[in-house]
Amino acid sequence: MDIGVDNGENDPRQKGDVVGRELDTHSVPLFFIGHIGLWNGDQVVEDSEGGTNAIKLVNLTDFKSIARYWGTARPNIPDGVIEPTCYDTDCPTNGEKHISLLAREAIVR
């Protein structure tokens, strides 16, 4: 199975697409240093500075407005691929709490 990416300058289309932009660095022209986020279908999941929760959700317009937008990388995952897994911190070995998700939903989780 090919799990490469389809790079594009357009917006994300599916859950699990990765969006990128330059870092908001004005003092030094480091145009090759960037920041990425994960599209969950409605918002961009990204890390933030400090606080008790370093993960935040932002809309795509806000993500793109901070610095030059690089576009989207799309995992090449065929439709219908299932990922059986456990999302609890303590997963039993007998599979009781395991659930099956479509692969793109598993990426977002």
CORKACOR-V123690 format. One record per residue. N is the residue number from 0. RES is the residue in one small letter. PSI is psi in whole degrees, 0 to 359 (999 if undefined). OMEGA is omega in whole degrees, 0 to 359 (* if undefined). Layout:
N_RES_PSI_OMEGA ; N_RES_PSI_OMEGA
This chain:
0_m_132_179 ; 1_d_119_179 ; 2_i_32_176 ; 3_g_189_180 ; 4_v_153_173 ; 5_d_103_181 ; 6_n_137_179 ; 7_g_155_180 ; 8_e_6_182 ; 9_n_183_185 ; 10_d_161_179 ; 11_p_149_181 ; 12_r_328_186 ; 13_q_158_173 ; 14_k_141_179 ; 15_g_352_175 ; 16_d_147_181 ; 17_v_128_178 ; 18_v_152_182 ; 19_g_158_176 ; 20_r_166_175 ; 21_e_156_171 ; 22_l_151_180 ; 23_d_69_182 ; 24_t_108_182 ; 25_h_340_184 ; 26_s_330_181 ; 27_v_129_180 ; 28_p_79_179 ; 29_l_75_187 ; 30_f_348_181 ; 31_f_356_179 ; 32_i_129_185 ; 33_g_184_182 ; 34_h_136_179 ; 35_i_159_175 ; 36_g_165_182 ; 37_l_127_179 ; 38_w_124_181 ; 39_n_8_181 ; 40_g_335_179 ; 41_d_326_185 ; 42_q_170_176 ; 43_v_128_174 ; 44_v_121_181 ; 45_e_163_176 ; 46_d_153_180 ; 47_s_174_182 ; 48_e_132_171 ; 49_g_194_180 ; 50_g_176_180 ; 51_t_336_178 ; 52_n_111_183 ; 53_a_1_180 ; 54_i_133_177 ; 55_k_158_176 ; 56_l_130_177 ; 57_v_153_176 ; 58_n_161_186 ; 59_l_322_180 ; 60_t_316_178 ; 61_d_318_179 ; 62_f_317_183 ; 63_k_336_187 ; 64_s_344_185 ; 65_i_318_180 ; 66_a_176_184 ; 67_r_126_182 ; 68_y_132_181 ; 69_w_337_182 ; 70_g_202_189 ; 71_t_141_169 ; 72_a_131_184 ; 73_r_122_174 ; 74_p_137_180 ; 75_n_78_181 ; 76_i_118_179 ; 77_p_147_177 ; 78_d_143_175 ; 79_g_358_179 ; 80_v_128_184 ; 81_i_139_177 ; 82_e_105_177 ; 83_p_126_182 ; 84_t_176_177 ; 85_c_135_182 ; 86_y_10_176 ; 87_d_159_180 ; 88_t_333_179 ; 89_d_96_184 ; 90_c_130_178 ; 91_p_151_180 ; 92_t_345_181 ; 93_n_357_176 ; 94_g_7_182 ; 95_e_315_186 ; 96_k_5_181 ; 97_h_142_176 ; 98_i_161_177 ; 99_s_132_179 ; 100_l_155_169 ; 101_l_146_187 ; 102_a_319_181 ; 103_r_323_176 ; 104_e_323_178 ; 105_a_323_177 ; 106_i_315_182 ; 107_v_321_180 ; 108_r_999_*
